[in-house]
Amino acid sequence: MGRLRRTLLSMESATWGYMVIGRAEYPEPHRQQAPVLEVTLKTAQALSRDELLSQPVLAQVVEMSRRKQFETQEMIRLFRSGDRIGAMMLLETDVG
């Protein structure tokens, strides 16, 4: 769970930094962490299949993590396309 939290935090921080500063290199940590997140989520899913008692909690964590990943990816996409207001509005919805 620690790895998952650190990965999501890195991705979210990169997204926010990009939206605040606007420098093209700021989303790079987000891109770099995406494969790490995918491996971590697959590991969590495998654990949830093996650990019946923690299965509901792990499944919920995986789902919430995927929503956060989508949210940050979409914020970067909106910001890059020039829709800064849309990116900020998505941030305020707290989808992920």
Backbone bond lengths (Angstrom), bond angles and torsions (degrees), N, CA, C in turn:
res aa  C-N    CA-C-N  psi(-1)  N-CA   C-N-CA  omega(-1)  CA-C   N-CA-C  phi
1 M - - - 1.449 - - 1.533 111.55 -
2 G 1.321 116.17 -32.67 1.461 119.48 178.75 1.516 112.04 -62.32
3 R 1.327 115.94 -42.23 1.473 120.67 179.25 1.527 110.62 -63.67
4 L 1.309 115.51 -41.50 1.463 120.25 179.42 1.526 110.39 -62.26
5 R 1.319 116.38 -46.55 1.460 121.10 -179.94 1.526 111.35 -61.73
6 R 1.340 116.73 -44.69 1.471 120.38 -179.76 1.530 111.18 -64.12
7 T 1.319 116.52 -41.00 1.463 120.75 -179.80 1.525 110.87 -63.57
8 L 1.324 116.24 -47.58 1.472 119.68 179.33 1.522 111.39 -64.45
9 L 1.313 117.11 -39.07 1.459 120.68 178.78 1.524 111.00 -63.34
10 S 1.316 116.88 -41.47 1.461 121.04 177.91 1.529 110.82 -63.02
11 M 1.328 116.33 -43.54 1.460 120.56 179.90 1.527 111.27 -65.15
12 E 1.316 115.71 -43.15 1.459 119.47 -179.59 1.528 111.44 -67.92
13 S 1.318 117.19 -40.72 1.468 120.85 178.49 1.525 110.93 -62.33
14 A 1.326 116.59 -41.11 1.465 120.32 178.34 1.523 110.59 -62.49
15 T 1.330 116.16 -40.67 1.466 120.55 179.39 1.522 111.03 -63.96
16 W 1.316 116.58 -48.24 1.464 120.01 -179.50 1.526 111.18 -64.11
17 G 1.328 116.94 -42.37 1.459 120.05 178.30 1.521 111.20 -59.49
18 Y 1.310 115.97 -40.98 1.471 120.57 178.64 1.524 110.72 -63.35
19 M 1.331 116.02 -43.78 1.457 119.20 -178.03 1.532 111.92 -69.44
20 V 1.308 117.60 -30.47 1.469 120.22 -179.70 1.519 111.23 -81.04
21 I 1.334 117.32 -46.09 1.459 122.44 -174.22 1.524 112.06 -93.04
22 G 1.339 116.98 -37.82 1.456 121.52 178.55 1.517 115.42 80.75
23 R 1.327 117.27 10.67 1.473 119.39 179.62 1.519 109.82 -79.61
24 A 1.320 115.50 136.35 1.468 121.86 -172.59 1.524 113.43 -60.08
25 E 1.339 118.51 -28.04 1.462 119.77 -177.06 1.535 113.09 -81.17
26 Y 1.307 118.66 -11.20 1.465 120.88 -176.27 1.528 114.25 -63.02
27 P 1.331 120.69 -35.37 1.474 119.22 178.45 1.540 113.73 -74.04
28 E 1.320 118.10 -6.41 1.467 120.31 -176.33 1.537 113.00 -55.83
29 P 1.335 120.21 -45.67 1.472 118.26 177.31 1.533 112.70 -59.56
30 H 1.328 116.35 -32.26 1.470 119.97 176.55 1.519 109.65 -61.71
31 R 1.324 115.90 -48.00 1.469 120.78 179.99 1.521 110.98 -63.04
32 Q 1.334 117.39 -41.59 1.459 121.58 -178.51 1.532 111.93 -67.24
33 Q 1.308 116.96 -33.28 1.463 120.23 -176.71 1.532 113.06 -83.46
34 A 1.325 118.79 -15.04 1.465 121.05 -177.84 1.533 112.71 -56.96
35 P 1.347 120.18 -46.12 1.469 118.72 178.12 1.533 112.30 -67.33
36 V 1.324 117.14 -33.63 1.467 120.93 177.51 1.525 109.39 -63.62
37 L 1.336 115.56 -43.21 1.463 120.02 178.51 1.525 110.56 -61.34
38 E 1.313 116.89 -43.30 1.466 120.10 -178.14 1.528 111.35 -61.58
39 V 1.326 117.21 -44.61 1.466 121.04 178.46 1.531 110.09 -63.43
40 T 1.314 116.66 -42.94 1.460 121.37 -179.48 1.523 111.15 -63.94
41 L 1.325 117.23 -41.36 1.463 120.50 178.77 1.525 111.23 -67.00
42 K 1.310 117.47 -38.94 1.473 120.36 177.48 1.524 110.67 -64.31
43 T 1.320 116.56 -38.20 1.460 120.62 177.05 1.530 110.17 -64.13
44 A 1.325 116.64 -43.89 1.466 120.92 178.74 1.524 111.00 -63.09
45 Q 1.320 117.00 -39.36 1.464 120.16 177.92 1.522 110.84 -64.78
46 A 1.317 116.97 -41.38 1.461 120.61 178.41 1.529 110.24 -63.77
47 L 1.315 116.86 -41.50 1.465 120.71 177.55 1.521 111.18 -63.13
48 S 1.316 116.26 -38.80 1.463 119.00 -178.38 1.526 110.94 -66.54
49 R 1.318 117.56 -29.48 1.462 120.09 176.81 1.526 110.76 -71.81
50 D 1.331 116.12 -32.94 1.464 121.05 -177.94 1.525 113.21 -84.30
51 E 1.309 117.23 -31.23 1.468 122.69 -175.67 1.527 109.59 -104.60
52 L 1.314 116.31 90.94 1.463 120.34 -175.09 1.523 112.84 -60.79
53 L 1.326 118.23 -36.36 1.462 120.45 -178.17 1.527 112.26 -67.92
54 S 1.328 117.04 -36.88 1.460 120.12 -177.96 1.528 112.58 -97.38
55 Q 1.304 116.95 3.35 1.457 121.29 -176.83 1.530 113.51 -54.64
56 P 1.344 119.96 -48.16 1.468 118.68 -179.37 1.532 112.84 -63.26
57 V 1.312 116.78 -39.16 1.459 120.33 -178.83 1.525 110.38 -67.32
58 L 1.330 117.39 -47.07 1.464 120.79 179.85 1.529 111.22 -63.65
59 A 1.305 117.26 -39.46 1.473 120.25 178.11 1.528 110.20 -62.48
60 Q 1.324 116.83 -39.95 1.456 120.54 178.69 1.524 111.08 -67.08
61 V 1.326 117.17 -40.08 1.464 121.21 178.11 1.524 110.53 -62.88
62 V 1.319 116.93 -42.67 1.468 120.90 178.56 1.527 110.00 -61.89
63 E 1.320 117.13 -45.96 1.468 120.72 -179.59 1.529 111.29 -63.13
64 M 1.306 117.80 -44.48 1.460 121.18 179.23 1.529 110.95 -63.87
65 S 1.311 116.69 -37.34 1.467 121.11 179.21 1.514 111.09 -66.68
66 R 1.316 116.61 -41.17 1.468 120.08 177.64 1.534 110.98 -64.58
67 R 1.325 117.09 -37.76 1.466 119.92 177.03 1.521 110.73 -65.33
68 K 1.333 117.44 -40.68 1.463 120.95 178.33 1.526 109.99 -64.29
69 Q 1.334 116.94 -41.31 1.465 120.13 178.34 1.525 110.06 -61.65
70 F 1.324 117.29 -45.25 1.459 120.58 178.71 1.528 110.63 -60.85
71 E 1.330 115.68 -45.22 1.459 120.32 -178.71 1.530 111.11 -57.82
72 T 1.322 117.36 -48.12 1.463 119.80 -177.55 1.529 111.42 -68.68
73 Q 1.326 117.30 -38.50 1.466 119.60 177.01 1.524 110.99 -62.51
74 E 1.315 115.59 -42.53 1.462 120.31 -178.86 1.529 111.01 -68.02
75 M 1.325 117.37 -37.81 1.462 120.30 177.66 1.526 110.68 -62.31
76 I 1.332 117.03 -43.11 1.468 120.61 177.76 1.526 110.01 -63.42
77 R 1.330 117.13 -43.70 1.466 120.78 -179.72 1.526 110.88 -60.97
78 L 1.322 116.52 -47.02 1.467 120.41 179.71 1.522 111.25 -62.36
79 F 1.320 116.56 -44.68 1.455 120.60 -178.54 1.530 110.59 -63.16
80 R 1.339 116.77 -44.56 1.474 120.86 179.41 1.517 112.28 -62.19
81 S 1.331 116.08 -34.30 1.466 119.43 -178.27 1.525 112.34 -79.60
82 G 1.330 116.34 -1.78 1.457 120.32 178.84 1.516 114.12 96.55
83 D 1.322 117.16 -1.36 1.462 121.06 -179.60 1.535 109.31 -91.80
84 R 1.319 115.47 69.97 1.468 120.74 -177.32 1.525 111.26 -67.54
85 I 1.304 116.41 -35.08 1.468 119.57 178.45 1.528 109.88 -65.82
86 G 1.323 116.04 -43.03 1.466 119.87 177.45 1.518 112.04 -61.10
87 A 1.327 117.13 -40.00 1.463 121.17 178.01 1.521 110.45 -63.54
88 M 1.325 116.85 -43.31 1.463 120.52 179.45 1.526 111.36 -68.01
89 M 1.310 116.59 -36.99 1.467 119.55 177.67 1.527 110.52 -64.61
90 L 1.327 116.87 -39.34 1.457 120.07 177.78 1.527 110.16 -64.59
91 L 1.298 117.09 -38.96 1.455 121.71 176.86 1.534 110.22 -58.11
92 E 1.302 116.76 -41.66 1.459 121.41 -177.75 1.524 113.17 -71.61
93 T 1.332 118.16 -22.25 1.468 120.17 -179.39 1.521 111.57 -74.96
94 D 1.333 117.14 -23.55 1.462 121.89 -178.55 1.527 111.29 56.50
95 V 1.336 115.76 45.71 1.458 121.80 179.34 1.526 110.80 -55.91
96 G 1.316 115.22 -44.54 1.459 119.94 -177.76 1.487 110.16 -99.41
